[in-house]
């Protein structure tokens, strides 16, 4: 969704629909960015663009705090940001400041250049930024970007886990050869914090890596067992290396303290972004569900068989009756008594009772 939004606005720049000639033009672009954020606040928080050679950044920001949704316009001059709180319609601006975040992976000579940053902490929350070069009339004029909230990953995984009747855990990692980074899990935030925090202030200073999580068995026992498996099967003990192996097993089984879990992994990739999804499901829960389903199936099959026998008997009775009546009509036909068969002027001298309906119709 973030990539699509950034790509759409980059095309608007390229088509000349956006202009940065004046501050009024830039604020007009901010309004278009805000219009994209308002319906998508759950998944990403910021859309912005940085212009060259002036180096100023403009954009729109959004967020939720204390169950209240807020929106802002952004301008950046030099090394600081300026924020203007706004309503969803772009009115009522108020000024405040923030700090700088940049994506340096964009090639100004390549009109299709696009990239994701590694996950980072901003305003005490985790984000990843997608950026794309913007050109007008063949000239590089800046970078269009969008900030993806990692909180959306956690929300999605918890909702997904809630739809699965089996006990289990789901984790999402940013794959990195130097150490995979946890970006979300199906555990509640109160149960398992994904951030490395300042020991004095408690403020987030980074996202926990897979080895750091494995050192804490209280909430991260599945990750601890996963890490031990990776250490045995990859040179650096990383999911980055393991998930790329073409010959790796599709399904694994790990023994945890409360039973055996079946584990599957999947990679999600786009541009330079590589994420790994790891899903643990308790095997006994699956077997119990299969047992229940088998009993239901046996009962259903028995019911179907019994019903089939009844239907067969009833069908045979009516079929025998029909064949008896048809054979009687064939006798009439052999005597050329067509009217009798067609129920017209039945010859009473034959002693055959008038049928209630045509045997030919029944045939």
VEXKOL-118072 format. One line per 5 residues: number of its first residue (from 0); their letters; for each residue x, y, z of C-alpha. Coordinates in steps of 0.02 Angstrom, whole numbers, plus 50000, padded with zeros to 5 digits. Layout:
N
NUM) A) X/Y/Z  ...
END
This chain:
363
0) XXXXX) 50000/50000/50000  50143/50119/50041  50232/50075/49880  50074/50104/49779  50045/50275/49860
5) XXXXX) 50225/50330/49831  50221/50267/49651  50056/50359/49618  50123/50525/49680  50288/50500/49587
10) XXXXX) 50187/50480/49426  50092/50640/49466  50258/50732/49479  50317/50657/49315  50154/50703/49228
15) XXXXX) 50169/50884/49285  50014/50875/49396  50119/50934/49545  50225/51090/49553  50355/51154/49676
20) XXXXX) 50372/51327/49600  50305/51416/49755  50267/51376/49936  50082/51383/49892  50111/51248/49760
25) XXXXX) 50204/51141/49887  50063/51155/50015  49942/51106/49877  50043/50947/49850  50036/50919/50039
30) XXXXX) 49847/50920/50027  49852/50780/49898  49969/50681/50011  49853/50710/50158  49706/50645/50056
35) XXXXX) 49800/50481/50036  49842/50468/50221  49668/50499/50292  49590/50332/50238  49752/50233/50265
40) XXXXX) 49808/50291/50437  49811/50113/50504  49947/50056/50385  50064/50204/50359  50087/50372/50438
45) XXXXX) 50184/50492/50327  50200/50542/50145  50334/50668/50102  50447/50733/49964  50620/50810/49968
50) XXXXX) 50668/50936/49835  50839/50970/49760  50946/51071/49758  50864/51166/49903  50854/51010/50012
55) XXXXX) 50686/51057/50089  50565/50920/50132  50376/50939/50127  50237/50818/50164  50092/50760/50271
60) XXXXX) 50095/50659/50431  49966/50565/50533  49954/50464/50692  49848/50401/50835  49880/50441/51018
65) XXXXX) 49761/50415/51165  49632/50352/51038  49639/50521/50951  49686/50536/50767  49793/50683/50716
70) XXXXX) 49862/50749/50551  50003/50870/50512  50091/50956/50368  50280/50944/50366  50414/51061/50306
75) XXXXX) 50599/51030/50334  50733/51164/50318  50911/51109/50344  50925/50982/50484  50760/51009/50574
80) XXXXX) 50578/50979/50533  50432/51096/50550  50261/51021/50586  50093/51104/50564  49948/51015/50648
85) XXXXX) 49800/51012/50530  49624/50943/50517  49590/50812/50382  49534/50954/50268  49704/51041/50288
90) XXXXX) 49646/51183/50403  49700/51246/50576  49890/51233/50563  50000/51242/50719  50191/51240/50717
95) XXXXX) 50310/51119/50805  50478/51031/50771  50550/50856/50755  50710/50769/50702  50773/50709/50534
100) XXXXX) 50762/50540/50446  50835/50511/50272  50839/50376/50138  51007/50383/50048  50976/50235/49931
105) XXXXX) 50899/50334/49787  51000/50356/49627  50968/50532/49557  51021/50472/49383  50891/50333/49375
110) XXXXX) 50710/50384/49347  50649/50214/49411  50759/50213/49566  50663/50157/49721  50713/50079/49887
115) XXXXX) 50662/50037/50065  50759/50090/50220  50799/49967/50356  50677/49974/50503  50713/50119/50621
120) XXXXX) 50644/50207/50776  50558/50375/50757  50454/50457/50892  50467/50299/50998  50392/50189/50862
125) XXXXX) 50460/50077/50727  50451/50127/50543  50519/50082/50372  50523/50211/50233  50492/50179/50049
130) XXXXX) 50563/50311/49930  50562/50338/49743  50651/50464/49631  50540/50600/49557  50575/50677/49388
135) XXXXX) 50495/50817/49289  50535/50846/49105  50673/50716/49120  50759/50809/49263  50782/50739/49438
140) XXXXX) 50695/50857/49559  50688/50757/49720  50626/50603/49812  50448/50551/49852  50434/50445/50009
145) XXXXX) 50312/50360/50127  50336/50295/50304  50265/50123/50344  50217/50095/50527  50282/49930/50596
150) XXXXX) 50137/49935/50719  50029/49886/50571  50128/49724/50557  50091/49679/50737  49906/49723/50719
155) XXXXX) 49891/49615/50563  49979/49465/50641  49871/49474/50798  49712/49482/50693  49772/49335/50588
160) XXXXX) 49813/49232/50743  49638/49270/50810  49560/49186/50657  49658/49023/50682  49583/48898/50805
165) XXXXX) 49751/48818/50844  49873/48877/50976  50022/48960/50894  50137/49108/50865  50174/49216/50713
170) XXXXX) 50331/49321/50694  50389/49442/50559  50574/49480/50536  50669/49601/50428  50798/49483/50352
175) XXXXX) 50976/49543/50373  51139/49446/50357  51209/49535/50510  51057/49491/50617  50873/49472/50580
180) XXXXX) 50765/49610/50657  50594/49576/50733  50466/49696/50660  50306/49619/50731  50228/49470/50817
185) XXXXX) 50057/49399/50860  50094/49423/51045  50015/49570/51134  50127/49720/51159  50113/49700/51348
190) XXXXX) 50172/49519/51335  50323/49545/51226  50409/49710/51188  50496/49713/51018  50605/49865/51061
195) XXXXX) 50777/49881/51137  50756/50017/51267  50863/50144/51359  50897/50073/51532  50875/50243/51613
200) XXXXX) 50729/50321/51521  50643/50168/51449  50634/50251/51278  50654/50138/51125  50827/50149/51048
205) XXXXX) 50814/50006/50924  50723/49849/50869  50773/49683/50946  50868/49558/50839  50832/49372/50833
210) XXXXX) 50984/49327/50945  50930/49458/51073  50755/49386/51078  50823/49208/51094  50913/49260/51254
215) XXXXX) 50743/49289/51339  50650/49125/51360  50505/49199/51458  50407/49259/51307  50520/49207/51164
220) XXXXX) 50543/49019/51187  50487/48984/51006  50616/49109/50942  50748/49030/51053  50716/48858/50977
225) XXXXX) 50712/48935/50802  50879/49021/50833  50958/48858/50891  50898/48775/50730  50970/48916/50625
230) XXXXX) 51139/48904/50713  51146/48719/50667  51096/48745/50485  51171/48911/50426  51347/48986/50435
235) XXXXX) 51289/49141/50532  51134/49076/50618  51018/49193/50522  50846/49174/50449  50916/49281/50307
240) XXXXX) 51024/49133/50251  50906/48992/50298  50748/49054/50212  50844/49076/50048  50897/48893/50042
245) XXXXX) 50803/48810/49897  50818/48637/49976  50758/48683/50151  50611/48582/50219  50440/48659/50190
250) XXXXX) 50385/48609/50366  50484/48590/50526  50441/48519/50697  50506/48602/50855  50487/48538/51032
255) XXXXX) 50432/48674/51153  50390/48662/51337  50203/48637/51303  50217/48517/51157  50275/48494/50979
260) XXXXX) 50246/48637/50856  50240/48629/50668  50334/48775/50591  50325/48853/50418  50419/49002/50346
265) XXXXX) 50385/49118/50201  50481/49263/50125  50401/49426/50069  50510/49533/49957  50496/49695/49859
270) XXXXX) 50642/49795/49789  50778/49784/49923  50653/49737/50059  50657/49557/50124  50542/49504/50263
275) XXXXX) 50522/49330/50336  50360/49265/50413  50376/49120/50535  50219/49029/50595  50215/48906/50741
280) XXXXX) 50060/48794/50761  50039/48667/50901  50032/48492/50825  49916/48417/50956  49785/48551/50919
285) XXXXX) 49790/48505/50735  49775/48319/50773  49631/48351/50893  49539/48450/50760  49572/48313/50631
290) XXXXX) 49501/48184/50754  49344/48288/50780  49328/48314/50593  49349/48127/50562  49208/48085/50684
295) XXXXX) 49097/48213/50601  49142/48142/50431  49106/47962/50484  48937/48016/50552  48899/48111/50393
300) XXXXX) 48951/47963/50284  48844/47843/50387  48697/47961/50370  48724/47977/50184  48738/47787/50164
305) XXXXX) 48580/47756/50266  48489/47891/50168  48554/47816/50007  48486/47644/50053  48315/47717/50093
310) XXXXX) 48314/47816/49931  48366/47659/49834  48225/47556/49909  48096/47690/49873  48164/47716/49698
315) XXXXX) 48160/47528/49664  47977/47519/49719  47922/47658/49603  48031/47593/49462  47951/47419/49478
320) XXXXX) 47779/47498/49472  47823/47599/49318  47897/47447/49229  47741/47345/49270  47628/47479/49195
325) XXXXX) 47739/47502/49043  47740/47313/49009  47550/47316/49018  47547/47456/48888  47662/47356/48777
330) XXXXX) 47532/47216/48776  47401/47342/48721  47517/47408/48586  47548/47232/48522  47358/47220/48494
335) XXXXX) 47363/47388/48403  47257/47468/48541  47341/47637/48524  47193/47735/48591  47195/47631/48749
340) XXXXX) 47378/47674/48778  47345/47858/48742  47194/47855/48861  47073/47891/48719  46911/47787/48702
345) XXXXX) 46974/47645/48813  46894/47480/48759  46800/47424/48914  46779/47251/48840  46965/47221/48868
350) XXXXX) 46938/47224/49054  47084/47344/49076  47051/47484/49198  47082/47661/49141  47255/47718/49202
355) XXXXX) 47265/47881/49299  47395/47951/49179  47483/47907/49017  47611/47766/49028  47702/47845/48881
360) XXX) 47716/48006/48979  47779/47907/49126  47904/47816/49014
END
